[in-house]
């Protein structure tokens, strides 16, 4: 089975509002046209500093998949969604196990850049900050390099299939996201220190990341 590859650009709100229909195997490279903080499906909106986001023109969006917040900036990350239908051989009813084939594909792709990636299997590993910051935790299928999270993956499931939403930052900068959360200065400074080493980035163009991932996907 082959993969269809598409490219889309728009605001984070527009891109997250896409319907999840019976589309078969689909890989989408998504480019935001403006800055946005994207909250997980269960994350409270009052965790965001309304004044800070308003002053900087930051869109606040809620996605339908779980996890903590992610800051998206034009050109600052590779955002790639991978979709399969429920009738696909890659589908798995166990939500945690469902990530594993994609994590293995991401690891193979990242190895092509000379990295030594590791795929996390098993249940979610939480931290004090993972409810607010996506890259502060480690979920099934996510990929680390040198103990630091490189590929973040969340999953949205419907009767039609599953959409895996994947992000690889070009540079990991927790302070940029923390500056948009409703925190006092002491807490923000402590969080910045705690999160500085939990993740890493890959300074490669998103098109290049897309190319190696598609080559690594099972057919």
Residue pairs with C-beta under 8 A, 6 or more apart in sequence:
1 24
1 25
1 88
1 89
1 219
2 25
2 219
3 25
3 26
3 27
3 214
3 217
3 219
4 23
4 24
4 25
4 26
4 27
5 26
5 27
5 28
5 29
5 210
5 214
6 26
6 27
6 28
6 29
7 28
7 29
7 30
7 31
8 15
8 18
8 28
8 29
8 30
8 31
9 30
9 31
9 32
9 33
10 30
10 32
10 33
11 32
11 33
11 34
11 36
11 59
12 32
12 34
12 36
12 38
12 59
12 61
12 72
13 36
13 59
13 61
15 30
15 32
15 79
16 38
16 61
16 62
16 63
16 64
20 83
20 156
20 158
20 160
20 161
20 163
21 160
22 85
22 160
22 161
23 83
23 85
23 160
23 161
24 83
24 84
24 85
24 88
25 83
25 84
25 85
25 88
26 81
26 82
26 83
27 80
27 81
27 82
27 83
27 210
27 213
27 214
27 217
28 80
28 81
28 82
28 83
29 78
29 79
29 80
29 206
29 207
29 210
30 79
30 80
30 81
31 74
31 75
31 79
31 206
32 72
32 73
32 74
32 79
33 74
34 57
34 59
34 74
35 56
35 57
35 58
35 59
35 71
35 72
35 73
35 74
36 58
36 59
36 60
36 61
36 71
36 72
37 48
37 53
37 58
37 59
37 60
37 61
37 69
37 70
37 71
37 72
37 177
37 180
38 61
38 62
38 63
38 69
38 70
38 71
38 72
39 45
39 47
39 48
39 60
39 61
39 62
39 63
39 68
39 69
40 62
40 63
40 65
40 66
40 67
40 68
40 69
40 134
40 154
41 62
41 63
41 64
41 65
41 66
42 66
43 62
43 68
43 69
43 131
43 132
45 60
45 62
46 182
47 69
47 132
47 181
47 182
48 60
48 69
48 180
48 181
48 182
49 179
49 180
49 181
49 182
49 183
50 182
52 58
52 179
52 180
53 59
53 60
53 180
56 180
58 180
63 154
63 156
63 165
64 156
65 154
65 155
65 156
65 163
65 165
66 154
66 155
67 130
67 134
67 137
67 139
67 152
67 154
68 129
68 130
68 131
68 132
68 133
68 134
68 135
68 136
68 137
69 132
69 133
69 134
69 177
69 181
70 134
70 135
70 152
70 167
70 177
71 176
71 177
71 180
72 79
72 167
73 176
75 170
75 206
76 169
76 170
76 171
77 167
77 168
77 169
77 170
77 206
78 166
78 167
78 168
78 170
78 202
78 204
78 206
78 209
78 210
79 165
79 166
79 167
79 206
80 166
80 167
80 168
80 206
80 209
80 210
80 213
81 163
81 164
81 165
81 166
82 102
82 163
82 164
82 166
82 217
83 161
83 162
83 163
83 164
84 90
84 91
84 161
84 162
85 91
85 160
85 161
86 159
86 160
86 161
86 162
88 161
90 101
90 218
91 98
91 161
91 162
92 98
92 100
95 155
95 157
96 122
96 123
96 140
97 140
98 141
98 155
98 162
99 139
99 140
99 141
99 142
99 153
99 155
99 164
100 119
100 121
100 140
100 141
101 218
102 141
102 153
102 164
102 166
103 119
103 120
103 121
103 140
103 141
103 142
103 143
103 151
103 153
104 119
105 213
105 216
105 217
105 218
106 117
106 119
106 141
106 143
106 151
106 153
106 166
106 213
106 216
107 117
107 118
107 119
107 143
108 216
109 209
109 212
109 213
109 215
109 216
110 117
110 143
110 145
110 150
110 151
110 202
110 212
111 117
112 212
112 215
112 216
113 202
113 204
113 212
115 145
115 150
115 202
116 145
116 146
117 143
117 144
117 145
117 150
117 151
118 143
118 144
118 145
119 141
119 142
119 143
120 138
120 139
120 140
120 141
120 142
120 143
120 144
121 140
121 141
122 140
123 140
124 130
124 137
124 138
124 139
124 140
125 137
125 138
125 139
126 137
127 136
127 137
127 198
128 136
128 194
129 136
129 137
129 191
129 194
129 195
130 136
130 137
132 181
133 174
133 177
133 178
133 191
133 195
134 152
134 154
134 167
135 149
135 152
135 169
135 172
135 174
135 195
135 198
135 199
136 195
136 198
136 199
138 144
138 149
139 152
139 153
139 154
141 153
141 164
142 149
142 151
142 152
142 153
143 149
143 150
143 151
144 150
145 200
146 200
148 172
148 197
148 198
148 199
148 200
149 198
149 199
149 200
150 168
150 199
150 200
150 201
150 202
151 166
151 167
151 168
152 166
152 167
152 168
153 164
153 165
153 166
154 164
154 165
155 162
155 163
155 164
155 165
156 162
156 163
156 165
157 163
168 201
168 202
168 209
169 199
169 201
169 202
170 201
170 202
170 203
170 204
171 201
171 203
172 199
172 200
172 201
174 191
174 192
174 195
174 196
174 198
174 199
175 192
178 188
178 191
178 192
178 195
179 188
181 188
183 191
202 209
